[in-house]
Amino acid sequence: MTNPNNISLNISHALEFIDGHALNIPTLKILSEQGDILDGATAPELDKETALKIYSTMRFIRLLDERMQAAQRQGRISFYMQCLGEEAAITASAAALKQEDMIMAQYREQAALHYRGFTLEQFMNQLFSNEKDLGKGRQMPVHYGSNELHYLTISSPLGTQIPQATGYAYGQKLKHIDKESGELDSEIENVTICYFGEGAASEGDFHAGLNMAAVHKAPVIFFARNNGYAISTPADEQFKGDGIAARGVGYGIKTIRVDGADTLAVYEATKKAREIAVKTGEPVLIESIAYRLGAHSTSDDPSGYRTKDEEAEFKNSCPVARFKAWLLKQGWLDENEDEAIKDKIREEILAALKVAEKVQKPALEELVSDVYDTPIPALQKQYEDLKEHIKQYPDAYPVTAGRIK
């Protein structure tokens, strides 16, 4: 019997509706809050060098977030978003990838970028939009990008990276397709990971991207960060059903849910997801369950929609502290040395901040470069009009006015 509807013909003789909670997808957890391997769990094969690099990245990002949040409150930068509470989810997943795999992030994944080698100076140049910024000052703070590190520049509109990741990953796969059979002729070299929050999963781009990936079998790892809130909207007011993982199952995508504060669980899940993607050329969905310990951004006040008691409850499950406890028990980390390094990093961050904020802004012509080989007449006219406007009101543009030719 043919099946044009492409559904499972699991016949039932009982009239029974299935609700959104029927799947009850489990959450992978390996590490306890005290840093012990849980009974029945198996620790991943994680060598000392990689483990310490993961920890040093999480530690750095925690300290960077702390300092730059304060810098925004001081009026030194205009905007900031912390990774607070999700350091393990981002860092461990990045560590499980190859350096050449593409990362398409949302805006809270600076840990993945630092793990790949983005320097403190590069962070500061972007945050201050100075002339050394790789993005030439065109983006608001935390909208990083690096061609060298295979990290697509962040875009503010929510969810746009999801269908883009599907298309890019499909392109990665095409290089390994036999033209005659249409099948893979070898393992795929590189995949794409796409990070987004559970709020972005409410966008149409999410559904378009996942469906396209499932149908065309694109080797993309969808990494959904379910941190409890889409800005101020709690998850239970965003959707019904069993989280984001159930949607992956619904689209026919291999899916797993992990404790996002558990470094080992995230690392193992992402490593396996990549293995599936390169061998089969198909997508995988990972739902990370963590808690956003900080505000959505410096424009947000979480006291308006959640209680201090709620925040205190989740602070006891700090991902950095949990992984640190495991490292100490392995004998791979020294407590006193760790504290000394933290002090040194704080000093380095403050010093880099003071340098970057004094670097001059990009030249005005950078506004129209890199778009057209030669700016079109309409764009050139806008540029000339802008120059005249700035010359007319130099006091309003003190930095820029002095650099106009």
N, C-alpha and C positions, 0 to 999 in steps of 0.2 A: 504494500500500500504506500503510495507516494504521500509526502507530507509537505505540501506547498506553504504551510504556515510556519515551518521551521520551529516547531515546538516539540517538547517531549510528550509522547503519547502514553503517559502513565495513567491508565484507565482506573477510575474510581466509580463505585456504585453508590457512594454516599454523598448527599448534597452537603458540601462543607466549604465555606469561604476561608481563605487564608489571609490572615492580617499581616501587617508589616513587621511584627515581632516574632514571626514563626521561626525564623532562621536561628536566632539566639547565637550569633557568631561569637566565638570565644576570643579572649584577648591574650596574646602571647606575653608571658612574663617569665623572666629567668632570674633576675636579681631582686632580692628583698631590699626594703628600705634601709636595712642595716649593712648592706653590701655582701650578703651571702647568696650562694647559689641555692635556689629553692629546691625542695625535695621533688624529685621526678624531672627536674629541668636539666638540660645539658648545656654547659658553657660553650660558646663558639670558639673556633680556633683563632684566637686573637693574640698575636705576638706582642712582646713588651714594647717594642718601638712604636707600633701602631697604636697601642693602648695609651701610651704616654702622649703621643701626638694628638689623639682625640681629647684627652684630658687638658692638655695645654691650650688647645683651641677653645674648649668650653670655658676654661679659666680666663683666657684673654678676652673673649666676647663678654663674659659677665662683667669684667672690670671696664671694658670699653663702654658698654651700655650704661654703667653706673656714672662714668665721667661725662659722657655726651648728653645724658638726660639732664645732668646738672648744667652743662654748657648751654642747653636750650633754655633752661629756666633763667640763666644769667643773660639771655639775649644775644649770645655769641653765635648761635646757629638758629635757623628758623623752625626746625622740625626734627623729630627723632622718633624712631620706633625700636623698642627693645625686643630681644629674643628671650627674655626672662621666663624661665620655666620650660623652655623648649630647646635648650641647648643640646641635650642628648639626642633628641629626635633629628635635628638638623645635622649635627656633627657626625654622629654615628652612621647615618644614611650616606652622607658624602664620603665617609671613609670606606664604605663597602663598594664604592664605584671605582672605575678606572679614571685616571687623570684626564683622559681625552673624551670621556662621556659628557654629553651636553647637559647643562643645568639650566632649567627655565624656572625661575623662582617667582615668588609673590613679592614680599617686601620685608620678611622677617628671617631671612636665611643668610645673614652675614657670616654666620659660623661656617657654612659650606664654602664660602668664598675665601675666608681666612685659612681654612684647612688646605685649600689648593695653593696658597701662597700669596694671597693679596696682603700687602704689607700695611703696617700702621700708617706710614706716610700716605699711601694710596687711599686708605680710609679717610684720613683727615682732609686730603685734597678734594675728595668728592663732597664731604660734608660741608666744607667751606666754599665750594664752587669756585676755586681759584684757577689760575691759568695752568696749573699742573694737573688738574682734574682730567681723567681720561675722557670724560663726557663733555669737556670744554665748558663746564658751568651751566649746561642747558637743563639739567635735571634738579629737582628738589632733593634735599638730603635723603640718604639711605636708598636711593635709586641707583644702585651700583651696576656695573657691567664690566666685563673683561673678555675681549676676544682671545687673548693669550691663554686665559684660564678656562675657556669654553663655558662662560657664564653670561647668558643673554641679558642685556640691559633690562632692568626692571621697568615695567609699565604700570602706571597708577590705575587705569581702568581695570576693574575686578574681573579675573577669570580669562583674560584674553590669551594668556600663555598656554591655556589648556588645549585648544584646537591647534595652536601653533606647534606645541610639543608633539602632537599626533602627526602632523605633517612632516616635521623635521625627522622624527623617528622613522617614518615610512621611507623617507629619502635615505636614511642610513641603511635600511633593509634592502632597498632596490639594488645596491651595489653587490649583493650576495644572492640575487635571484637568477636562476638559470633561465635564459630567454626561451628555450624550447619547452621545458617542463613547467615553468612558472613556479618551481619549488626552490627552496634554499639549497644552494650548492656548497655552502660552508657556514660555519658559525658566524654570527654577526659580530663585527669588531667592537662597535660602540653602540650604546643605547642613549636614550634621553630620560632624565628624571624631571618630573614636573611637580613642583610644590604649590599647594594652595590650601586655604583654610576651609573650614566647613561652611562658612558664610559664602565663599566663592562657589561652593557646590550648589548653591541656589540659583546661580546664573545659568542662562541658556547655553553659554559656551561650554559649561561643564558637560551637559548632556550631549551636545553636538560632538565635543572632543572625544568622550568615552565611546559613543556609538561608532564614530568613524574608526577609532583605534580597534574596536572589537571586530567590526566588519572587515576592515582591510588588514587586520593583524599587524599593527605597528608595534615595534619593540620599545614601548614607552612605559616607564614606571610612574604611575600616578601616586603621589605621596600627599594624602589628605591630612592636614594638621587639624584635628578636632580638638580645639583648646577651650571649648565651652561657650565661647561668645563670638558673635559676628559684630564687632564694635560693642554695642550695648545690648544686643539681642541674644538671650540665652538659647542654647541649642533646642530646648524643648518648645520654643516658640518659632523655631525656624522650619522644623520638619517633623513628620511622624515616621515611624518605622525604625529599624535597627541601625541607626547611624548612617554613615556614608558607605560603610563596607557592604551593606545590603544592596546598594545600588550597583556596585561592581558585579555582584553575583547576578543581578537582574540584567545586566548588559552582557553576561556570558564571559566575564573577565575573571581570571584567577585572582583571588582576594585574600588578604590576611589583615587582621587587626592586632596592633601591638601596644604595649604600655609605652607611651612616648617619653616617659621619664626613666626608662630602663635602657641604658646604653647598649648592653649586650643583646637584648631582645631586638632592638631596632637594627643593630649591625647585622645580626644573623638573618633577620627577615629581608633586609634590603639585599644582602649578598645572595640569598636564594632567589629573590625576585629578579635580580640581574641575570643569574644563571638561566632562569626560565626564558627571559627575554632574548638572550643571545642564542639559545639553542632552538627555540621554537619560533622566534620572530613575533611573538604575541605580547600584548600588554598585560600588566599586572597592577593591581590596586593595593596600596598599603594605607590603612587608616591608623594614624597615630593618636592615641588618647592621652592627652597631657592637660595642663592647666596654665593659662596665661597669667603668670604671677603679677605682671605689671599692667599698666593701662594699655589700651589699644595703641595709643600713640601719645605724644605730648599734647595733642589737642583734645584728649579724652580725660574724663574724671570718673573712674570706675565706682566711686562711692555713691554715685547716683543710681546704680543698678545692681550692686552686690554688697554684701556685708563684710565687715572686718573679720568676723568669725569664720566666714567661708574662706577668705584669703588665708587666714592663719592655719586652717585645716590642711590646705594644700601645700603650704610652705614646709610642712613636715616631710613632704615627698620631693625634696629638691633634687633634681637630676644630677647636678654637679656634686653635691655632697654624697649621693648614693654611689656614684662611680668612684669618687675619691676613696670611700670606705673600702670598696673592692680592691682598688690598687694598693692601699695600705696593707690589706690582708695578703696580697700577693708578694709583698716585700718589694714592690716596684716604685714606691713613693716614700719620701721622707717628710714627715709633718713639718719639722722646723725649716727644712729647705724650701718646702712649698710656700710657707708664709713669707720667707725672705724673697722668693721670686715674685710673689704678689705685690710686695712693696716696690720692687724694682719696676714691675710692669706699670704700676700706677704712676711712678715718676716719669717713665718713658712716654706714657699716654699724655700726660700734662705737658711735657716738653714738646711733643709733636704738635699738640693743639696750639701752643703759643707760636710755633713756627708757621703752621699752615694758615692761621688767621691773619698773618701779616703779608702773605704772598699776594701779589696784586691779582685782580680779576682778569678773566680772559679779554682779549681785545674785542671791540664791538663787532668787527667783521666776522668773528667766529659764529655769530648768529646765523649767517647765511652761507657759511662754507659747508662742504661735505654733503650738500643736498643736490645741487646741480653743478655740472662742470663749469658752466657759466650761469650765474643767477639770471632767471628770466626777467624781462622788463618790469613786470608788476612787482616782483620781489625786490628788485634793485631800487625801484621808486620808493617802496616802503622803507627800505634801508636809508635812503637819502633823506626822506622826510623825518625819520627818527633822529638822524644826526643833527638836522637843523633844530629839531625840538630840544635836544639835549644842550646844544649851544645856546639856545634861547633861555634855558633855565639851568645854568651850570650849578647853582647852589643845591638843586634837587638831585643832581647826579654828580657829586664831587669826585668820585673815583673815575667814572667813565668819561666825564667831560674833559679831564686832563689828558686823555689818551686818544681823542679824536683827531684825525689828521685833516 
